[in-house]
Amino acid sequence: MKKISTLLLFFIVFGAKSQTISEKLGAVSTNFKITSASQPLNVTNQIILKRYITKHNKKDDDSEYGIYERYYFQFVSVNKLVASDRSDIKKEALVKSNHSFYKYDYFISFFDENDFLIYEFTRDAENRFNRDYNLGKGGYFTYEFYLSGFPLVLLDKVKRIDVQIIN
């Protein structure tokens, strides 16, 4: 009986999948193919994370708070994103989009398994964190954008995400 208990404990301890820090914080790991201007990126980690945002409004004597949630897609790449000139981005995407195309924003495209375009949009890139922690030998460049306006159920159809910086 002692041998069975020891063996069972061994399998529990060494057989259990350990969680990453981001998973412990509630993130979901993903495995999309990430490209930049159709060039493959060397992506080491990617997650979708839900954040709760609190807005405070002090217009009246009564303080008003609004709490809402936003889903963010984050990834870590060994290389930087490609910066593309606005004129290089498809003109029909600029015309049909309700989003603004400002310098240094992201232009993001979602593709299915047949490389058919599902959705294109822009996002503000102010939260971009480009830092080479490996002193020029290839570093860790992190990127994130929120998924507002995109039906999350379509994420099951997405196989490739292309992200460019509008220059």
URFEN-V633444 format. One record per pair of residues at least 6 apart in sequence whose C-alpha atoms are under 8 Angstrom apart, sorted by the first residue. I is the first residue (numbers start at 1). J is the second residue. Records with the same first field share a line. If there is no record, write none. Layout:
I->J ; J
This chain:
22->28 ; 47
23->29
26->49 ; 50
27->47 ; 48 ; 49 ; 50
28->47 ; 48 ; 49
29->45 ; 46 ; 47 ; 48
30->46 ; 47 ; 48
31->46
32->158 ; 159 ; 160 ; 161
33->40 ; 159 ; 160 ; 161
34->40 ; 41 ; 43 ; 160 ; 161 ; 162 ; 163
35->41 ; 160 ; 161 ; 162 ; 163
36->81 ; 82 ; 162 ; 163 ; 164
37->82 ; 84 ; 162 ; 163 ; 164
38->162
41->77 ; 78 ; 79 ; 81
42->77 ; 78 ; 79
43->75 ; 76 ; 77 ; 78
44->75 ; 76 ; 77 ; 78
45->75 ; 76 ; 77
46->73 ; 74 ; 75 ; 76
47->73 ; 74 ; 75
48->71 ; 72 ; 73 ; 74
49->71 ; 72 ; 73 ; 74
50->69 ; 70 ; 71 ; 72
51->69 ; 70 ; 71 ; 72
52->67 ; 68 ; 69 ; 70
53->67 ; 68 ; 69 ; 70
54->65 ; 66 ; 67 ; 68
55->65 ; 66 ; 67
56->63 ; 64 ; 65 ; 66
57->63 ; 64 ; 65
58->64
70->146 ; 147 ; 148
71->146 ; 147 ; 148
72->144 ; 145 ; 146 ; 147
73->144 ; 145 ; 146 ; 147
74->142 ; 143 ; 144 ; 145
75->142 ; 143 ; 144
76->140 ; 141 ; 142 ; 143
77->139 ; 140 ; 141 ; 142
78->138 ; 139 ; 140 ; 141
79->138 ; 139 ; 140 ; 141
80->130 ; 141
81->163 ; 164 ; 165
82->164 ; 165
83->164 ; 165 ; 166 ; 167
84->164 ; 165 ; 166 ; 167
85->166 ; 167
86->101 ; 166 ; 167
93->120
94->101
97->120 ; 121
99->121 ; 122 ; 123
100->122
101->122 ; 166
102->166
103->165 ; 166 ; 167
104->124 ; 125 ; 165 ; 166 ; 167
105->122 ; 123 ; 124 ; 125 ; 126 ; 165 ; 166
106->122 ; 123 ; 124 ; 125 ; 163 ; 164 ; 165 ; 166
107->120 ; 121 ; 122 ; 123 ; 163 ; 164 ; 165 ; 166
108->120 ; 121 ; 122 ; 123 ; 161 ; 162 ; 163 ; 164
109->117 ; 118 ; 119 ; 120 ; 121 ; 161 ; 162 ; 163
110->117 ; 118 ; 119 ; 120 ; 158 ; 159 ; 160 ; 161 ; 162
111->117 ; 118 ; 119 ; 158 ; 159 ; 160 ; 161
112->118 ; 157 ; 158 ; 159 ; 160
113->157 ; 158 ; 159 ; 160
115->160
118->158
123->145 ; 146
124->145
125->144 ; 145
127->143 ; 144
128->142 ; 143 ; 144
129->141 ; 142 ; 143
130->140 ; 141 ; 142 ; 143
131->139 ; 140 ; 141 ; 142
132->138 ; 139 ; 140 ; 141
133->139 ; 140
134->140
